[in-house]
Amino acid sequence: MYWLMTTVGRFLVAPTVLRSSAQAIITVSCVGMAVSLVLAVVPALAPYAYAGVGLFIAPIFRAVPLLLCGVSAAGLAATLWLIHATRIH
């Protein structure tokens, strides 16, 4: 369920990235993941909480490169290294 929600979250965040700032997306994602992880300690809620973590972690993969590009030219280089590093198996 975690991986399914991560995939769904990536599709859901696509229109949001165009309308919201990267900082706002990352903030909401971190708060959502924190709440989901707190709920994960309740055994009855754990499966739903881990699905929530997957949903909230998905936007970070799209927003962090945007945030790094906006910082400076060094941020652009960091983004390129980040993209390269995710392709290494």
C-alpha beads as a LAMMPS data file, in Angstrom:
LAMMPS data file: protein, C-alpha beads

89 atoms
88 bonds

1 atom types
1 bond types

-500.0 500.0 xlo xhi
-500.0 500.0 ylo yhi
-500.0 500.0 zlo zhi

Masses

1 110.0

Atoms # bond

1 1 1 0.000 0.000 0.000
2 1 1 2.938 2.324 0.730
3 1 1 4.316 2.028 -2.811
4 1 1 0.872 2.326 -4.381
5 1 1 0.208 5.551 -2.482
6 1 1 3.663 6.862 -3.407
7 1 1 2.769 6.360 -7.066
8 1 1 -0.674 7.928 -6.635
9 1 1 0.893 10.855 -4.786
10 1 1 3.267 11.560 -7.647
11 1 1 0.334 11.885 -10.027
12 1 1 -1.642 14.027 -7.587
13 1 1 1.206 16.459 -6.977
14 1 1 1.777 17.268 -10.659
15 1 1 -0.901 19.994 -10.878
16 1 1 -0.047 21.228 -7.370
17 1 1 3.599 21.937 -8.257
18 1 1 2.467 24.461 -10.843
19 1 1 0.292 26.375 -8.347
20 1 1 2.237 26.135 -5.070
21 1 1 5.751 26.959 -3.967
22 1 1 8.259 24.197 -3.318
23 1 1 8.585 25.327 0.303
24 1 1 4.826 24.960 0.876
25 1 1 4.760 21.506 -0.723
26 1 1 7.698 20.299 1.359
27 1 1 6.220 21.724 4.565
28 1 1 2.835 20.071 4.027
29 1 1 4.537 16.818 3.070
30 1 1 6.732 16.774 6.180
31 1 1 3.813 17.553 8.485
32 1 1 1.684 14.885 6.792
33 1 1 4.458 12.299 7.121
34 1 1 4.991 13.195 10.793
35 1 1 1.287 12.837 11.580
36 1 1 1.139 9.552 9.676
37 1 1 4.153 8.184 11.548
38 1 1 2.642 9.150 14.896
39 1 1 -0.553 7.305 13.924
40 1 1 1.526 4.269 12.920
41 1 1 2.134 3.390 16.580
42 1 1 -1.558 2.466 16.905
43 1 1 -1.737 -1.108 15.574
44 1 1 -5.229 -0.690 14.113
45 1 1 -4.191 2.434 12.210
46 1 1 -0.714 1.311 11.146
47 1 1 -1.612 0.086 7.618
48 1 1 -3.428 3.333 6.874
49 1 1 -0.660 5.384 8.432
50 1 1 2.003 3.785 6.261
51 1 1 -0.167 4.437 3.213
52 1 1 -0.336 8.064 4.386
53 1 1 3.452 8.205 4.632
54 1 1 3.669 6.981 1.038
55 1 1 1.178 9.599 -0.091
56 1 1 2.970 12.445 1.676
57 1 1 6.503 11.442 0.689
58 1 1 5.694 11.455 -3.040
59 1 1 5.647 15.260 -3.503
60 1 1 9.115 15.616 -2.007
61 1 1 10.673 13.836 -4.986
62 1 1 9.202 16.511 -7.255
63 1 1 9.579 19.576 -5.031
64 1 1 13.172 19.254 -3.791
65 1 1 14.764 19.624 -7.255
66 1 1 12.594 22.708 -7.846
67 1 1 13.700 24.134 -4.530
68 1 1 17.368 23.440 -5.253
69 1 1 17.189 25.057 -8.692
70 1 1 15.758 28.219 -7.202
71 1 1 18.541 28.645 -4.666
72 1 1 21.546 29.315 -6.914
73 1 1 23.658 27.983 -9.746
74 1 1 25.167 25.583 -7.218
75 1 1 21.616 24.397 -6.558
76 1 1 21.247 23.568 -10.237
77 1 1 24.439 21.522 -10.083
78 1 1 23.146 19.776 -6.953
79 1 1 19.908 18.995 -8.763
80 1 1 21.784 17.462 -11.671
81 1 1 23.814 15.315 -9.251
82 1 1 20.610 14.331 -7.473
83 1 1 19.029 13.209 -10.728
84 1 1 22.171 11.295 -11.655
85 1 1 22.352 9.624 -8.243
86 1 1 18.768 8.382 -8.462
87 1 1 19.561 6.604 -11.710
88 1 1 22.425 4.540 -10.270
89 1 1 21.403 0.983 -9.444

Bonds

1 1 1 2
2 1 2 3
3 1 3 4
4 1 4 5
5 1 5 6
6 1 6 7
7 1 7 8
8 1 8 9
9 1 9 10
10 1 10 11
11 1 11 12
12 1 12 13
13 1 13 14
14 1 14 15
15 1 15 16
16 1 16 17
17 1 17 18
18 1 18 19
19 1 19 20
20 1 20 21
21 1 21 22
22 1 22 23
23 1 23 24
24 1 24 25
25 1 25 26
26 1 26 27
27 1 27 28
28 1 28 29
29 1 29 30
30 1 30 31
31 1 31 32
32 1 32 33
33 1 33 34
34 1 34 35
35 1 35 36
36 1 36 37
37 1 37 38
38 1 38 39
39 1 39 40
40 1 40 41
41 1 41 42
42 1 42 43
43 1 43 44
44 1 44 45
45 1 45 46
46 1 46 47
47 1 47 48
48 1 48 49
49 1 49 50
50 1 50 51
51 1 51 52
52 1 52 53
53 1 53 54
54 1 54 55
55 1 55 56
56 1 56 57
57 1 57 58
58 1 58 59
59 1 59 60
60 1 60 61
61 1 61 62
62 1 62 63
63 1 63 64
64 1 64 65
65 1 65 66
66 1 66 67
67 1 67 68
68 1 68 69
69 1 69 70
70 1 70 71
71 1 71 72
72 1 72 73
73 1 73 74
74 1 74 75
75 1 75 76
76 1 76 77
77 1 77 78
78 1 78 79
79 1 79 80
80 1 80 81
81 1 81 82
82 1 82 83
83 1 83 84
84 1 84 85
85 1 85 86
86 1 86 87
87 1 87 88
88 1 88 89
